[in-house]
């Protein structure tokens, strides 16, 4: 028993000082991976960029972990970022944006430049899903820009359904099946659109 105590106490002390015990003993609500987006984005001074954080759980599912993520900028004089992942461009340059959730850290560069990057295309995912009448389907809109960067624009895009009698879609990209049939779900931003087909059965 004394030997077990001698082993256990240093281990507990180590976990306490690191503050990352969740990384070693994962619970059902702990993540096992983290992704942040957009990657290598570019904005102009005086504009903002919303970053997203997606956690992967032990069962393979994913979820939004923005509220649990600690955000930081390597150079707050170039771009500052708040607790909700919203970065504000302040001056020209490049800064590293870091997202830390349960000891998983992901980083990406954010460039503040006077040359604007134009939105060139929008991808709507998942591609051609199927739902039952009365059920919902969350869609995501990802924009690709002229400088090659991508950004999740789900909340800023305008969402429409080609037939509200088959399925409706709200301003956050959440579609609800109303009756059986196929419907086109469209996300539009700055005159650029992306579509996918939703089948309601």
C-alpha positions in Angstrom: 0.0 0.0 0.0 2.9 2.4 0.9 4.4 1.7 -2.6 1.1 2.6 -4.3 0.9 5.8 -2.3 4.4 6.7 -3.2 3.5 6.3 -6.9 0.1 7.9 -6.8 0.9 11.1 -4.9 3.6 12.3 -7.3 1.3 11.5 -10.3 -1.6 13.5 -8.8 0.8 16.3 -8.0 2.0 16.3 -11.6 -1.5 16.5 -13.0 -2.4 19.3 -10.6 0.6 21.5 -11.6 0.1 20.9 -15.3 -3.6 21.7 -15.1 -4.2 19.3 -18.0 -5.5 16.2 -16.3 -8.3 15.9 -18.9 -5.6 15.2 -21.5 -4.7 12.0 -19.6 -8.1 10.9 -18.2 -10.7 11.6 -20.8 -14.4 11.8 -19.7 -17.4 11.5 -22.0 -17.6 15.3 -22.3 -13.8 15.8 -22.9 -12.4 16.2 -26.4 -9.7 14.1 -28.0 -8.9 16.5 -30.8 -9.4 20.1 -31.8 -9.6 22.0 -35.1 -9.8 25.8 -35.6 -10.8 27.7 -38.8 -10.3 29.6 -41.0 -6.7 28.7 -41.6 -4.2 31.3 -42.8 -6.9 33.9 -43.2 -6.5 37.5 -44.5 -8.5 40.6 -43.5 -8.1 44.3 -43.8 -7.4 46.7 -40.9 -10.6 47.7 -39.2 -12.4 44.5 -40.2 -13.1 41.3 -38.2 -12.7 37.6 -38.6 -14.8 35.0 -36.7 -12.8 31.9 -35.8 -14.5 28.6 -35.0 -13.3 25.8 -32.8 -14.5 22.2 -33.4 -13.8 19.5 -30.9 -13.7 15.8 -31.7 -15.0 13.4 -29.0 -14.0 9.9 -28.2 -17.0 8.4 -30.0 -16.0 10.2 -33.2 -18.6 12.9 -33.1 -17.8 16.6 -33.3 -19.2 19.8 -31.7 -18.7 23.5 -31.4 -16.3 24.3 -28.5 -15.8 28.0 -29.0 -17.0 28.9 -25.5 -14.6 26.4 -23.9 -11.6 27.6 -26.0 -9.1 30.2 -24.8 -8.1 32.4 -27.7 -4.9 34.5 -28.0 -3.0 36.5 -30.6 0.8 36.5 -30.7 0.8 40.2 -31.5 -2.3 42.0 -30.2 -1.1 45.2 -31.9 -1.7 43.6 -35.3 -4.9 41.7 -34.4 -6.7 41.3 -31.1 -9.1 38.4 -30.4 -11.8 38.1 -27.8 -13.1 35.2 -25.7 -15.6 34.3 -28.4 -13.0 33.9 -31.1 -13.7 37.2 -32.9 -10.5 38.7 -34.2 -10.2 42.4 -35.1 -7.6 43.6 -37.5 -5.7 46.6 -36.2 -2.5 47.1 -38.3 -0.8 45.6 -41.2 1.2 42.4 -40.5 0.9 38.7 -39.6 0.0 37.4 -36.2 -0.6 33.8 -34.9 -4.0 33.0 -33.6 -4.1 30.2 -31.0 -7.0 28.2 -29.7 -6.5 26.2 -26.5 -9.3 23.8 -25.4 -8.6 21.2 -22.7 -4.9 21.4 -23.4 -5.3 20.8 -27.1 -3.8 23.8 -28.9 -4.2 24.7 -32.6 -2.6 27.7 -34.3 -3.0 29.5 -37.6 -1.7 32.7 -39.1 -3.9 35.7 -39.7 -2.6 38.4 -42.1 -3.8 42.0 -41.9 -3.4 43.5 -45.3 -4.7 46.5 -47.3 -5.5 44.2 -50.3 -8.9 42.7 -49.8 -9.5 39.0 -50.6 -12.7 38.4 -52.6 -15.1 35.6 -52.0 -15.0 33.3 -55.0 -17.1 30.2 -54.0 -19.2 28.7 -51.3 -19.4 25.0 -50.3 -22.5 23.8 -48.4 -22.0 20.7 -46.3 -23.0 18.0 -45.7 -23.5 17.2 -49.4 -27.0 15.9 -50.4 -28.1 14.6 -47.0 -31.5 12.9 -46.1 -33.7 13.6 -43.2 -37.1 12.4 -42.0 -40.2 14.6 -41.9 -40.0 16.7 -38.7 -36.3 16.2 -38.3 -33.6 18.8 -38.7 -30.3 19.1 -40.6 -27.6 21.6 -39.8 -25.7 22.9 -42.8 -22.3 24.6 -42.9 -21.2 27.2 -45.4 -17.5 27.5 -46.1 -16.3 30.3 -48.3 -13.1 30.2 -50.5 -11.4 33.5 -51.2 -9.2 34.8 -54.1 -6.1 34.5 -51.9 -6.7 30.8 -51.4 -7.9 31.0 -47.8 -11.2 29.5 -46.5 -13.6 30.7 -43.8 -16.7 29.3 -42.2 -19.5 31.8 -43.0 -22.5 29.9 -41.9 -23.9 32.6 -39.6 -23.2 35.5 -42.0 -24.6 33.8 -45.2 -28.2 34.2 -46.3 -30.0 30.8 -46.4 -32.9 29.9 -48.6 -34.9 26.8 -49.5 -36.3 26.2 -53.0 -39.5 24.9 -51.5 -40.6 25.8 -48.0 -43.4 23.2 -48.3 -40.8 20.5 -48.3 -38.2 22.0 -46.0 -37.5 25.3 -44.3 -34.1 26.7 -43.4 -33.3 29.4 -40.8 -30.7 32.1 -40.8 -28.2 29.8 -39.1 -28.4 27.1 -41.8 -30.7 24.7 -39.8 -33.1 23.0 -42.1 -36.4 21.3 -41.0 -38.1 18.6 -43.0 -41.8 19.5 -43.7 -43.0 17.0 -46.2 -41.4 14.3 -48.5 -39.5 15.4 -51.6 -36.2 17.0 -52.7 -35.3 20.6 -52.1 -32.3 22.8 -52.9 -30.7 24.6 -49.9 -28.7 27.7 -50.9 -26.2 29.8 -49.0 -25.4 33.2 -50.4 -22.9 35.9 -49.5 -21.7 38.9 -51.4 -23.4 37.7 -54.6 -21.8 34.3 -54.4 -23.9 31.1 -53.8 -23.4 27.5 -53.0 -26.1 24.8 -53.0 -26.8 21.3 -51.9 -29.9 19.0 -52.2 -31.8 17.9 -49.1 -34.0 14.8 -49.4 -36.9 14.6 -47.0 -38.5 11.2 -46.5 
